[in-house]
Amino acid sequence: MVRSPRSILALVLGSLAVMVPWPLLGILLMQSSFDRETEAFMLFGGITLFPLMLLALFGTASEEVLIGLMMLVWLATAVVPGLMLRRRLRSWLAIGGLLGVQSAFSFAQAVMGVLLIVGKNV
């Protein structure tokens, strides 16, 4: 059961551990396609970038703001579910399910980021 601060910290670190490999793998594979270093952040927030583009259409959102918002969403995905669901995570199966969903989300973000980078170069 995830109730103590130590177990919550372990869950958050576990979430980060299952989420980080996908964007890092994408960065390693796509590094030669980057025009700028900041394109690496698209692998952390490929799907998140679409709603954020609406901000750029209706205002002047700088690249730094968009990157910050993408990373905020990605980190919130690692931290918030563990904090919100900590009382419901009573078995290893439930914890594994949460980590699986977080890993799948990170994978989807990285794949969309790769597709955006490949599409930019076509």
Backbone as a ProteinNet text record, in pm:
[ID]
protein_1_A
[PRIMARY]
MVRSPRSILALVLGSLAVMVPWPLLGILLMQSSFDRETEAFMLFGGITLFPLMLLALFGTASEEVLIGLMMLVWLATAVVPGLMLRRRLRSWLAIGGLLGVQSAFSFAQAVMGVLLIVGKNV
[TERTIARY]
84.7	0	89.5	49.3	126.7	65	119.7	67.6	176.9	289.8	395	467.6	528.7	604.3	714.3	773.8	880.8	826.7	711.2	654.4	602	553.1	509.8	630	740.5	862.4	911.7	905.7	946.9	858.3	728.7	637.4	666.3	691.7	723	854.5	954.6	1082.4	1066.3	981.9	952.1	882.3	792	722.6	822.4	911.8	1013.8	1102.7	1133.7	1220.6	1156.2	1024.5	960.1	925.6	924.7	889.6	1010.4	1124	1241.2	1302.7	1304.2	1374.7	1321.9	1191.9	1137	1185.5	1175.6	1229.2	1380.9	1451.3	1596.8	1633.6	1561.8	1584.9	1554.9	1448.1	1415.2	1522.9	1576.4	1683.9	1806	1840.9	1956.6	1935.6	1814.4	1787.6	1771.7	1718.8	1684.7	1782	1887.6	1978.3	2033.5	2057	2112.1	2008.7	1881.2	1775	1739.9	1800	1768.1	1830.9	1750.1	1804.1	1856.6	1785.3	1825	1816.1	1887.5	1885.2	1748	1673.2	1542.8	1441.3	1469.5	1378.3	1373.3	1472.7	1472.5	1355.1	1310.1	1198.3	1066.8	1060.1	938.8	917.3	1023.1	1009.8	949.3	951.8	887	741.8	705.7	570.7	511.5	527.4	476.5	326.7	251	105.2	61	129.8	96.4	115	199.5	228.3	106.6	16.9	-99	-190	-233.3	-313.6	-233.8	-103.6	-21.9	-5.2	-18.8	-9.7	-123	-235	-345.1	-301.7	-219.9	-167	-81.8	-3.1	83.8	3.6	-110.5	-191.8	-259	-305.1	-381.2	-297.7	-171.8	-87	58	140.8	283.4	342.9	344.6	404.9	545.4	642.4	779.9	809.2	917.4	957.8	988.2	1045.3	1077.1	950.6	846.6	719.9	658.1	658.5	603.6	680.8	813	896	867.1	856.3	825.7	691.6	590.7	458.3	459.5	532.8	542.9	608.7	716.3	786.2	702.7	626	537.9	431.4	373.2	273.9	338.6	457.5	526	559.1	611.5	643.9	517.5	412.2	286	231.3	251.1	207.6	284.6	406.6	485.5	448.9	411.2	391.7	246.2	157.1	18.3	-59.1	-53.8	-132.1	-92.5	35.9	80.5	29.8	22.7	-27.7	-179.2	-248.6	-394.4	-446.8	-377.4	-425.5	-357.4	-280.6	-200.6	-284.8	-403.4	-488	-551.1	-564.5	-626.3	-526.4	-398.9	-296	-262.4	-338.2	-323.4	-249.2	-227.3	-158.4	-46.9	41.3	150.1	95	-15.2	-77.5	-128	-187.8	-236.6	-119.9	-14	104.3	165.8	174.9	227.1	140.8	9	-80.7	-58.3	-43.1	-17.2	114.3	218.7	348.3	340.4	261	243.7	174.7	71.7	0.7	92.9	171.3	263.5	370.5	420.6	520.3	460.1	336.8	270	247	211.6	194	325.5	433.8	563.8	606.4	577	607.1	529.6	401.9	319.4	370.7	411.7	467.2	593.4	680.9	806.6	781.5	689	659	603.6	514.5	459.8	570	660.4	773.4	861.5	886.3	965.3	892.7	762	685.1	687.8	683.3	691	827.1	932.9	1067.7	1086.9	1039.9	1050.7	966.3	846.4	760.3	819.2	891.2	954.7	1064.5	1130.8	1242.1	1196.5	1070.2	1023.4	988.2
-117.4	0	124.1	223.6	346.2	452.8	468.5	571.3	656.7	597.8	672.8	762.6	869.2	957	882.3	785.5	708.4	626	565.1	485.4	574.2	691.9	786	832.6	862.2	901.9	788.2	665.7	550.2	535.9	560.3	551.6	660.5	780.9	891.6	864.3	816	782.6	666.7	569.8	460.5	510.6	606.2	665.8	734.3	810	875.2	772.8	664.2	560.8	491.7	473.8	408.9	508.2	636.5	736.2	792.4	801.6	866.6	790.6	657.9	591.4	623.4	643.6	667.1	797.5	911.1	1034.1	1027.7	965.1	955.3	869.4	760.9	677.3	755.2	832	915.8	1019.5	1077.7	1176.8	1110.6	991.6	920.9	886.5	844.8	804.3	922.7	1032.6	1145.1	1262.2	1249	1360.7	1420.8	1339.1	1391.5	1473.3	1461.1	1534.5	1666.9	1697.4	1820.7	1940.6	2044.5	2171.4	2253	2243.5	2311.3	2210.7	2237.1	2147.5	2144.1	2251.3	2258.6	2163	2109.5	2012.5	1882.8	1858	1737.7	1739.3	1856.5	1865.7	1820.9	1818.5	1769.2	1621.1	1549.5	1408.1	1388.1	1489.7	1484	1530.6	1601.5	1657.2	1662.7	1557.4	1558.1	1577.7	1502.7	1513.8	1643.8	1682.3	1803.8	1927.7	1917.2	2032.9	2080.1	1988.8	2028.8	2127.7	2101.6	2205.1	2332.6	2318	2436.7	2523.1	2463.9	2543.4	2644.3	2613.5	2710.1	2837.3	2821.7	2940.4	3023.3	2955.4	3026.6	3095.5	3037.6	3099.4	3227	3228.2	3342	3440.8	3418.6	3509.5	3487.9	3552.2	3536.8	3452.3	3324.2	3233.2	3200.4	3230.1	3204	3054.3	3017.8	2876.8	2827.1	2913.2	2875	2846	2924.8	2903.1	2770.6	2742.2	2616	2496.3	2506.9	2398.7	2381.3	2490.7	2482.7	2416.8	2451.3	2390.8	2242.2	2205.5	2064.1	1983.5	2036.9	1965.6	1961.3	2066.2	2067.9	1958	1942.5	1836.2	1700	1682.2	1553.2	1518.6	1614.7	1589.4	1569.4	1642.3	1624	1483.9	1430.7	1293.9	1193.5	1225.5	1135.3	1147.2	1264.9	1288.9	1281.4	1347.5	1364.9	1233.7	1140.7	1017.6	940	934.2	865.2	930.1	1062.5	1133.7	1122	1128.1	1122.8	982	882.2	744.5	666.1	731.7	659.5	573.8	612.6	533.8	414.2	424	315.5	210.9	243.8	150.8	53.6	-53.1	-146.2	-272.9	-294.9	-417.7	-383.9	-479.1	-461	-454.8	-522.5	-519.4	-378	-312.3	-175.4	-79.6	-96.1	-11.2	-36.6	-164.1	-198	-141.8	-143.2	-84.3	64.5	134.3	278.3	305.7	231	250.9	217.3	117.3	82.6	192.7	251.2	361.3	482.3	512	625	600.4	478	445.1	455.4	408.6	417.4	563.7	648.4	791	852.8	820.7	874.1	822.6	696.2	639.3	712.1	737	807.7	949.6	1016.4	1151.6	1147.4	1049.5	1039.2	1005.6	914.3	878.2	998.8	1073.3	1191.8	1295.4	1309.1	1399.5	1357.5	1226.6	1175.7	1204.8	1181.5	1209	1357.5	1444	1587.6	1625.4	1566.7	1596.6	1542	1418.7	1361.1	1442	1481.5	1561.4	1697	1753.1	1883.1	1870.4	1756	1736.6	1687.9	1659.4	1608.9	1722.1
0	0	0	-75.5	-90.8	-1.8	116.8	208.1	269.9	300.1	367.5	266.6	315.5	224.8	150.8	216.3	153	35.5	53	-55.4	-168.9	-136.4	-239.6	-321	-253.1	-322.7	-411.1	-362.5	-443.3	-567.1	-551.4	-665	-767.4	-721.6	-813.7	-886.3	-814.6	-878.6	-975.5	-940	-1031.5	-1156.5	-1139.3	-1253.3	-1346.9	-1288.4	-1370.7	-1440.3	-1369.9	-1427	-1546.8	-1545.6	-1660.2	-1770.5	-1740.6	-1840.8	-1915.7	-1850	-1908.6	-2026.8	-2030.2	-2140.9	-2279.7	-2296.1	-2429.6	-2491.2	-2422.7	-2484.3	-2504.5	-2411.7	-2428.1	-2548.1	-2568.7	-2685.7	-2813.3	-2811.7	-2927.1	-2954.8	-2848.7	-2866.4	-2928.5	-2880.5	-2936.7	-3084.1	-3119.2	-3256.9	-3351.8	-3303.6	-3391	-3381.3	-3305.3	-3281	-3410.2	-3510.3	-3635.7	-3713.1	-3680.1	-3750	-3684.3	-3570	-3499.2	-3569.1	-3590.3	-3638.4	-3520.8	-3409	-3285.4	-3171.3	-3063.9	-2948.3	-2882.2	-2895.3	-2829.5	-2890.9	-3008.8	-3069.3	-2988.8	-2907.7	-2823.9	-2726.9	-2688.7	-2595.5	-2658.4	-2792.6	-2856.9	-2826.2	-2794.3	-2761.9	-2623.2	-2540.8	-2410	-2417.1	-2522.4	-2528.1	-2666.5	-2744.3	-2880.8	-2888.8	-2809.7	-2811.7	-2745.2	-2640.1	-2566.3	-2652.5	-2752.9	-2836.5	-2915.2	-2951.1	-3032	-2959.8	-2835.7	-2768.7	-2741.6	-2720.2	-2694.2	-2817.9	-2935.1	-3058	-3067.2	-3003	-2999	-2927.1	-2822.5	-2754.1	-2848.4	-2929.5	-3022	-3132.7	-3170.3	-3274.7	-3228	-3103.4	-3053.1	-2972.7	-2966.2	-2891.1	-2928.8	-2855.5	-2880.9	-2768.6	-2788.6	-2691.5	-2739.8	-2658.4	-2698	-2690.6	-2753.9	-2755.9	-2614.9	-2532.7	-2395.3	-2314.8	-2337.5	-2267.6	-2310.2	-2439.5	-2488.6	-2434	-2431.6	-2376.6	-2228.4	-2156.3	-2013.6	-1986.5	-2066.2	-2049.1	-2085	-2190.7	-2227.2	-2115.4	-2060.9	-1953.9	-1826.8	-1801.1	-1684.9	-1695.9	-1813.9	-1835	-1819.9	-1875.6	-1867.6	-1722.2	-1647.3	-1506.2	-1422.4	-1453.4	-1381.2	-1404.1	-1523.4	-1551.8	-1467.8	-1432.6	-1348.7	-1201	-1156.5	-1013.5	-969.3	-1040.7	-995.3	-980.4	-1076.9	-1057.6	-932.3	-903.3	-782.6	-655.7	-655.6	-538.3	-525.3	-638.4	-633.4	-605	-655.7	-643.7	-531.6	-447.8	-348.9	-254.9	-223	-132.9	-204.7	-336	-412.9	-459.2	-456.1	-503.2	-389.8	-380.4	-268.9	-306.3	-434.9	-476.3	-574.6	-592.7	-688.8	-830.6	-855.2	-986.9	-1019.8	-922.7	-944	-967.1	-891.6	-910.2	-1047	-1085.5	-1218.4	-1329.4	-1309.6	-1408.9	-1425.4	-1313	-1318.6	-1390.3	-1355.7	-1420.8	-1569.5	-1605	-1745.6	-1824.7	-1765.5	-1831.6	-1847	-1743.7	-1753.1	-1858.9	-1865.7	-1967.3	-2107.1	-2123.8	-2253.6	-2293.8	-2198.3	-2226.1	-2272.9	-2204.2	-2241.1	-2378.6	-2406.4	-2537.4	-2646.8	-2622.6	-2721	-2743.5	-2636.4	-2650.2	-2736.1	-2709.1	-2783.6	-2929.4	-2957.1	-3095.5	-3170.9	-3108.8	-3175.9	-3198.2	-3103.2	-3121.7	-3238.3	-3250.4	-3363.3	-3493.8	-3496.9	-3618.8	-3654.9	-3556.2	-3583.2	-3639.9	-3586.9	-3635.8	-3776.9	-3801.3	-3935	-4032.8	-3992.5	-4079.4	-4112	-4019.5	-4041.6	-4147.2	-4151.8	-4244.9	-4382.7	-4398	-4528.4	-4620.4
[MASK]
++++++++++++++++++++++++++++++++++++++++++++++++++++++++++++++++++++++++++++++++++++++++++++++++++++++++++++++++++++++++++

